[in-house]
Amino acid sequence: MVHLPLVLPPVVVGYFLLLLFGRRGPIGGLLEEWFGVVVAFRWTGAALAAGIMGFPLMVRAVRLSFETIDRRLEAAASTLGAGRIGVFSYRHLAARAARDHHGVLLSFARSLGEFVRPSLSFPHSGETRTLPLAIYTFTQTPTGDEAACG
């Protein structure tokens, strides 16, 4: 389930997010009713979609960092009297802190590329379009280069 955003087409992921987080969706309805937060067709929906698309890459990097920890060091810490929580907190968290930034950076880079999903994009002048489409539209007009950059 975690890797589905990587293998499904982006429009399908956006559609499922719209079903879940739309005003009539199971999660979106609760968010609007309890907290007054509307996700669909707002910046919050775009941020959620970007996070969902980048999340599998971060999970993969974190999992790989767990697998690289030397099990002999855990055994040595146990023989020196450290409990399970001590071994986890000092060994795993300290060792992972240096490596997990790779997963966060990879996820962030993917999120930049996927920031505006077609199904959850920003409304612009009464119409909904994605950022790449808006930039492309501006660059196709003779005076649109300045608008595309700013």
C-alpha positions in Angstrom: 0.0 0.0 0.0 2.8 2.4 0.8 4.4 2.0 -2.7 1.1 2.4 -4.6 1.7 6.2 -5.4 4.9 5.2 -7.2 3.2 2.6 -9.5 -0.2 4.1 -10.1 -0.6 7.0 -12.6 -0.7 10.4 -10.9 -4.2 11.1 -12.0 -5.5 7.9 -10.3 -3.8 8.9 -7.0 -5.3 12.4 -7.3 -8.7 10.9 -8.0 -8.5 8.6 -4.9 -7.3 11.6 -2.8 -10.3 13.6 -4.1 -12.6 10.8 -3.1 -11.2 10.5 0.3 -10.5 14.2 1.1 -13.3 15.9 -0.9 -16.0 17.7 1.0 -18.2 14.6 0.7 -15.4 12.1 1.3 -15.1 10.2 4.5 -11.9 12.0 5.7 -12.6 15.4 4.0 -16.1 15.6 5.5 -14.8 15.0 9.0 -11.9 17.5 8.6 -14.3 20.2 7.4 -16.9 19.4 10.1 -14.6 19.1 13.1 -11.8 21.5 12.2 -13.1 23.7 9.3 -10.3 22.5 7.0 -11.1 22.1 3.4 -8.6 20.1 1.4 -9.9 19.7 -2.1 -9.0 22.4 -4.6 -6.9 24.3 -2.0 -3.3 24.6 -1.2 -3.8 22.1 1.5 -4.9 19.5 -1.1 -1.8 20.2 -3.2 0.5 19.9 -0.2 -1.3 16.6 0.8 -0.9 15.2 -2.7 2.8 16.2 -2.9 3.4 14.5 0.5 1.5 11.3 -0.6 3.5 11.1 -3.8 6.9 11.5 -2.0 6.1 9.4 1.0 7.1 6.0 -0.5 10.5 7.3 -1.3 11.0 8.4 2.3 9.7 5.1 3.7 12.1 3.2 1.5 15.1 5.2 2.6 14.2 4.9 6.3 13.7 1.1 5.9 17.1 0.8 4.3 18.7 2.8 7.1 17.3 0.3 9.6 18.7 -2.6 7.7 22.2 -1.2 7.6 22.5 -1.1 11.4 25.1 -3.6 12.7 23.3 -6.2 14.8 26.5 -7.0 16.7 26.4 -3.5 18.2 22.9 -4.3 19.5 24.1 -7.5 21.1 27.1 -5.7 22.7 24.8 -3.0 24.1 22.5 -5.7 25.5 25.4 -7.5 27.2 26.4 -4.2 28.8 23.0 -3.9 30.4 21.1 -1.7 28.0 17.4 -2.6 27.7 15.5 -2.8 24.5 14.4 0.8 24.7 17.9 2.0 25.4 19.3 0.0 22.5 16.6 1.4 20.2 16.9 5.0 21.4 20.6 5.4 21.5 21.7 3.0 18.7 19.0 3.2 16.2 17.9 6.8 16.5 21.4 8.1 16.6 22.6 6.0 13.7 19.5 6.8 11.6 19.6 10.5 12.2 22.5 11.0 9.9 21.0 8.8 7.2 17.4 9.7 7.3 17.9 13.1 5.8 18.5 11.3 2.4 14.9 10.0 2.6 13.5 13.4 3.5 15.4 15.1 0.7 14.4 12.5 -1.8 10.8 12.8 -0.8 11.0 16.6 -0.9 12.5 16.5 -4.4 9.7 14.2 -5.6 7.2 16.5 -4.0 8.6 19.5 -5.9 8.1 17.6 -9.1 4.6 16.4 -8.2 3.5 19.5 -6.2 0.3 20.2 -8.1 -1.6 17.1 -9.0 -4.2 17.5 -11.8 -7.1 16.5 -9.6 -6.1 18.7 -6.6 -4.7 21.8 -8.3 -5.0 25.5 -7.5 -8.0 27.4 -8.9 -6.7 30.2 -11.1 -9.0 32.9 -12.4 -12.1 30.7 -12.2 -10.5 27.7 -13.8 -8.5 24.8 -12.5 -5.1 24.1 -14.0 -1.8 22.6 -13.0 1.4 24.6 -12.5 3.2 23.0 -15.5 0.2 23.7 -17.7 0.0 27.4 -16.5 3.8 27.8 -17.2 3.4 26.2 -20.6 0.4 28.5 -21.5 2.3 31.6 -20.5 5.4 30.6 -22.5 3.3 30.1 -25.7 2.2 33.8 -25.7 4.5 36.5 -27.0 4.7 38.4 -23.7 4.2 35.5 -21.3 7.8 34.7 -20.4 7.7 37.2 -17.5 4.5 35.8 -16.2 5.8 32.3 -16.4 8.9 33.2 -14.3 7.0 35.1 -11.7 
